[in-house]
Amino acid sequence: MTSNLAPVTVIGLGPMGRAMAAALMRAGHRVTVWNRTPSRADELVAEGATLAPTPTAAVAASELTILSLTDYQAMYDILGPVVEDRQHAAVLAGKVLVNLSSDTPDISREAAAWAARHGASFVTGGVMIPAPAVGKPGAYVFYSGPKEVFDGHEPALRLIGEPKYLGGDPGLAQLFYQAHLDVFLTALSSLLHATALVTAAGVPAAEFLPGALATLTGIPAMIGDGLELARQLEAGEHPGDLSTALMMGATADHIVRTSEKAGVDLRLPKAVKSHYDRAITSGYGTKKWTAVYDVIKAPHGHLS
């Protein structure tokens, strides 16, 4: 049976690229794939994907090309030689590139300008789930770039995860992606640091981790409404309450001293303690712990 769905090309067949290609195929899209190591396409080809012999052929096969690469430099490494070849210089003209690789917001903006110079539309994406969760409930992806371009391919992109469109600035999707991973990676490091602290005292990790994970998931309830927190941070309001910078700072100091005694790495707890130390030094000790936000956003300035 012939599908009426538009063909899609996927370049980059790491775990994420393979998962995205498979999700598109399950929905009925004709999928063309390309990867530096062709053998990574074997399973997809067995299921009906077309392996393009070259990046040029891959891009030419579909209006929409999804890139799932290590970083944006990999896109230039793959597609740069194509557009520099006079015979294929116009291959990107009229095409849509959706780059779901990770990099910085500024590099995303530069990539959008590069694509435009070659006649292509460019949408930036940030995939907020691991490969096994692609296409499953709870999966979501940040996007930014031209609204009409995004809207035109939203049904196909939705197969990867719920699309969260942020606006026309190509850098926004990467900004949100990096900011969310800032929270995630810091939480992972703190979880592992805390586990090392407990196991250094001879306590099995299994006796600690379930409760620690409950603490992580309980943080939203502990800090209250996110919109109100955002309003207070933007307004510079840090009303004193039981969770003051002084109180939190004392706890941060205790964690440093406990870690030192246990022989556990001190870099993370010292970094956290330094935020409270500066807030207290600046006269915000009796203010709410959120005063640390002003320290973080202006590390070389003064709290207002």
C-alpha positions as CSV (number, residue, x, y, z in Angstrom):
1,M,0.0,0.0,0.0
2,T,1.5,3.4,-1.0
3,S,1.6,6.0,1.8
4,N,0.4,9.5,1.2
5,L,2.7,10.8,3.9
6,A,5.6,13.0,2.7
7,P,9.0,11.3,2.6
8,V,11.5,12.2,5.3
9,T,15.3,11.9,5.4
10,V,17.2,11.2,8.6
11,I,21.0,11.9,8.7
12,G,22.8,10.5,11.7
13,L,22.0,7.0,12.9
14,G,23.2,6.9,16.5
15,P,20.6,5.5,18.9
16,M,18.5,8.7,18.7
17,G,18.6,8.9,14.9
18,R,17.6,5.2,14.6
19,A,14.8,5.7,17.0
20,M,13.4,8.7,15.1
21,A,13.7,7.0,11.8
22,A,11.9,3.9,13.2
23,A,9.1,6.1,14.6
24,L,8.6,7.8,11.3
25,M,8.5,4.5,9.4
26,R,5.9,3.0,11.8
27,A,3.6,5.9,11.0
28,G,3.9,5.2,7.3
29,H,6.5,7.7,6.1
30,R,9.0,6.7,3.4
31,V,12.3,7.2,5.2
32,T,15.7,7.7,3.6
33,V,18.7,7.4,5.8
34,W,22.4,8.2,5.7
35,N,25.2,7.6,8.1
36,R,29.0,7.7,7.9
37,T,29.0,4.0,9.0
38,P,26.4,2.5,6.7
39,S,26.0,-0.7,8.7
40,R,24.1,1.3,11.4
41,A,21.3,1.4,8.8
42,D,21.0,-2.4,8.4
43,E,18.0,-2.9,10.7
44,L,16.2,0.1,9.3
45,V,16.8,-1.0,5.8
46,A,15.5,-4.4,6.6
47,E,12.3,-2.7,7.8
48,G,11.9,-0.7,4.6
49,A,14.1,2.4,4.9
50,T,16.2,3.4,1.9
51,L,19.9,3.8,2.5
52,A,21.2,6.8,0.5
53,P,24.7,6.3,-1.0
54,T,25.7,9.9,-0.3
55,P,24.6,12.9,1.7
56,T,23.6,14.6,-1.5
57,A,21.2,11.7,-2.4
58,A,19.9,11.7,1.1
59,V,18.9,15.4,1.1
60,A,17.6,15.2,-2.5
61,A,15.2,12.4,-1.5
62,S,12.9,14.5,0.7
63,E,11.9,18.0,1.4
64,L,12.4,17.5,5.1
65,T,15.8,16.3,6.4
66,I,16.2,15.6,10.1
67,L,19.7,15.8,11.5
68,S,20.7,13.8,14.6
69,L,24.4,14.3,15.0
70,T,27.0,14.8,17.7
71,D,27.0,18.6,17.3
72,Y,26.4,21.3,14.6
73,Q,30.0,20.9,13.3
74,A,29.1,17.4,12.1
75,M,26.3,19.0,9.9
76,Y,28.9,21.2,8.3
77,D,31.3,18.3,7.9
78,I,28.6,16.3,6.1
79,L,26.7,18.9,4.1
80,G,29.5,21.5,3.6
81,P,31.3,19.5,0.9
82,V,28.0,19.0,-0.8
83,V,27.1,22.6,-1.3
84,E,30.7,23.5,-2.1
85,D,30.6,21.1,-5.1
86,R,29.4,23.1,-8.1
87,Q,27.5,20.1,-9.4
88,H,25.4,19.8,-6.3
89,A,25.5,23.4,-4.9
90,A,21.8,23.9,-5.2
91,V,20.8,20.6,-3.4
92,L,19.6,22.5,-0.3
93,A,17.5,25.0,-2.2
94,G,13.9,24.6,-1.1
95,K,14.7,22.0,1.5
96,V,13.9,22.1,5.2
97,L,16.6,21.1,7.7
98,V,15.5,20.3,11.2
99,N,18.7,19.9,13.3
100,L,18.0,18.0,16.5
101,S,21.7,17.9,17.4
102,S,23.0,19.6,20.6
103,D,25.0,22.8,20.5
104,T,24.8,26.4,21.7
105,P,22.1,28.9,20.9
106,D,24.5,31.2,19.0
107,I,25.8,28.2,16.9
108,S,22.1,27.4,16.1
109,R,21.6,31.0,14.8
110,E,24.7,30.8,12.7
111,A,23.5,27.5,11.2
112,A,20.2,29.0,10.3
113,A,22.0,31.8,8.5
114,W,24.2,29.3,6.7
115,A,21.2,27.3,5.6
116,A,19.5,30.4,4.3
117,R,22.5,31.3,2.2
118,H,22.1,28.0,0.5
119,G,18.3,28.4,0.0
120,A,17.2,26.1,2.8
121,S,14.8,26.7,5.7
122,F,16.2,25.8,9.1
123,V,14.5,24.7,12.3
124,T,16.3,24.1,15.6
125,G,15.3,21.3,17.9
126,G,16.2,20.0,21.4
127,V,15.0,16.4,22.2
128,M,14.2,16.2,25.8
129,I,14.1,12.4,26.2
130,P,16.5,9.4,25.6
131,A,16.3,7.3,22.5
132,P,14.1,4.5,24.0
133,A,11.4,7.1,24.8
134,V,11.1,8.5,21.3
135,G,7.6,8.5,20.0
136,K,6.2,7.3,23.4
137,P,3.9,9.1,25.9
138,G,5.7,11.9,27.7
139,A,8.3,12.5,25.0
140,Y,8.7,16.1,24.0
141,V,10.9,18.3,21.8
142,F,11.6,22.0,21.8
143,Y,11.6,23.8,18.5
144,S,12.3,27.2,17.2
145,G,12.6,28.8,13.8
146,P,10.2,30.1,11.1
147,K,6.6,29.4,12.3
148,E,5.3,28.6,8.8
149,V,8.1,26.1,8.2
150,F,7.6,24.4,11.6
151,D,3.8,24.2,11.1
152,G,4.2,22.6,7.7
153,H,6.2,19.7,9.1
154,E,4.7,19.6,12.6
155,P,2.7,16.3,12.0
156,A,5.9,14.4,11.1
157,L,7.9,16.0,14.0
158,R,5.1,15.1,16.4
159,L,5.9,11.4,15.8
160,I,9.2,12.0,17.7
161,G,7.5,13.6,20.7
162,E,5.2,16.4,21.6
163,P,6.5,19.5,19.8
164,K,6.9,22.6,22.0
165,Y,7.3,25.6,19.6
166,L,9.1,28.5,21.3
167,G,9.3,31.2,18.6
168,G,11.1,32.4,15.5
169,D,14.6,32.8,17.0
170,P,16.6,29.7,16.0
171,G,18.5,29.9,19.2
172,L,15.5,29.5,21.6
173,A,15.2,25.7,21.2
174,Q,18.8,25.2,22.2
175,L,18.6,27.7,25.0
176,F,15.7,25.8,26.5
177,Y,17.3,22.5,25.9
178,Q,20.6,23.5,27.6
179,A,18.8,25.2,30.5
180,H,16.7,22.1,31.1
181,L,19.8,19.9,30.9
182,D,21.5,22.3,33.3
183,V,18.9,21.3,35.9
184,F,19.1,17.6,34.9
185,L,22.9,17.2,34.9
186,T,23.3,19.1,38.2
187,A,20.6,17.0,39.8
188,L,22.4,13.8,38.5
189,S,25.7,15.0,40.0
190,S,24.1,15.9,43.3
191,L,22.4,12.5,43.4
192,L,25.7,10.7,42.8
193,H,27.5,12.9,45.2
194,A,25.0,12.3,47.9
195,T,25.1,8.5,47.3
196,A,28.9,8.6,47.6
197,L,28.5,10.5,50.9
198,V,26.2,7.9,52.3
199,T,28.2,4.8,51.1
200,A,31.4,6.3,52.5
201,A,29.8,5.8,55.9
202,G,29.2,2.1,55.1
203,V,25.5,2.5,54.2
204,P,24.3,0.5,51.2
205,A,23.2,2.7,48.3
206,A,19.9,0.7,48.2
207,E,19.0,2.1,51.6
208,F,19.5,5.7,50.4
209,L,18.5,6.1,46.8
210,P,14.8,5.4,46.9
211,G,14.3,8.2,49.4
212,A,16.6,10.5,47.6
213,L,14.7,10.1,44.4
214,A,11.5,10.9,46.3
215,T,13.2,14.1,47.4
216,L,14.0,15.0,43.8
217,T,10.4,14.5,42.6
218,G,9.1,16.4,45.7
219,I,11.0,19.6,44.9
220,P,8.2,21.2,43.0
221,A,5.8,20.9,45.9
222,M,8.5,22.1,48.3
223,I,9.2,25.4,46.4
224,G,5.6,26.1,45.4
225,D,4.0,27.5,42.3
226,G,6.5,27.9,39.4
227,L,4.8,31.0,38.0
228,E,4.9,32.8,41.3
229,L,8.5,31.8,41.8
230,A,9.3,33.2,38.3
231,R,7.5,36.4,39.1
232,Q,9.5,36.8,42.3
233,L,12.8,36.1,40.6
234,E,12.1,38.6,37.8
235,A,11.0,41.2,40.3
236,G,13.9,40.7,42.6
237,E,11.6,39.9,45.5
238,H,13.1,37.5,48.1
239,P,10.8,37.8,51.2
240,G,12.4,36.3,54.3
241,D,10.9,33.1,55.6
242,L,12.1,30.0,57.3
243,S,14.2,29.0,54.2
244,T,16.6,32.0,54.4
245,A,20.0,32.2,52.8
246,L,21.5,32.0,56.2
247,M,19.8,28.8,57.0
248,M,20.5,27.2,53.7
249,G,24.1,28.5,53.8
250,A,24.6,26.8,57.2
251,T,23.3,23.5,55.7
252,A,25.6,24.0,52.7
253,D,28.5,24.4,55.0
254,H,27.6,21.3,56.9
255,I,27.5,19.3,53.7
256,V,31.0,20.5,52.8
257,R,32.4,19.5,56.2
258,T,30.7,16.2,56.1
259,S,32.0,15.5,52.6
260,E,35.5,16.5,53.6
261,K,35.4,14.1,56.6
262,A,34.1,11.3,54.3
263,G,36.8,11.9,51.7
264,V,34.2,12.6,49.0
265,D,34.8,15.2,46.2
266,L,34.2,18.7,47.5
267,R,33.8,20.6,44.2
268,L,30.0,20.4,43.9
269,P,29.2,21.2,47.6
270,K,31.7,24.0,47.7
271,A,30.2,25.6,44.6
272,V,26.7,25.5,46.2
273,K,28.1,26.9,49.4
274,S,29.8,29.7,47.5
275,H,26.4,31.0,46.3
276,Y,25.1,31.3,49.8
277,D,28.3,32.8,51.1
278,R,28.1,35.6,48.5
279,A,24.4,36.2,49.2
280,I,25.1,36.5,52.9
281,T,28.1,38.7,52.4
282,S,26.0,41.0,50.3
283,G,23.5,41.4,53.1
284,Y,20.8,39.0,52.0
285,G,21.2,36.5,54.8
286,T,17.7,37.0,56.2
287,K,16.2,37.0,52.7
288,K,14.7,33.9,51.1
289,W,17.1,31.4,49.5
290,T,16.0,32.7,46.1
291,A,18.4,35.7,46.6
292,V,21.1,33.3,45.4
293,Y,19.5,33.9,41.9
294,D,21.0,37.4,41.9
295,V,24.4,36.0,42.7
296,I,24.2,33.4,39.9
297,K,23.0,35.8,37.2
298,A,25.6,38.4,38.0
299,P,28.6,36.5,39.3
300,H,31.0,39.4,39.0
301,G,28.6,42.2,40.0
302,H,26.8,43.2,43.1
303,L,23.3,42.3,44.3
304,S,20.8,45.0,43.9
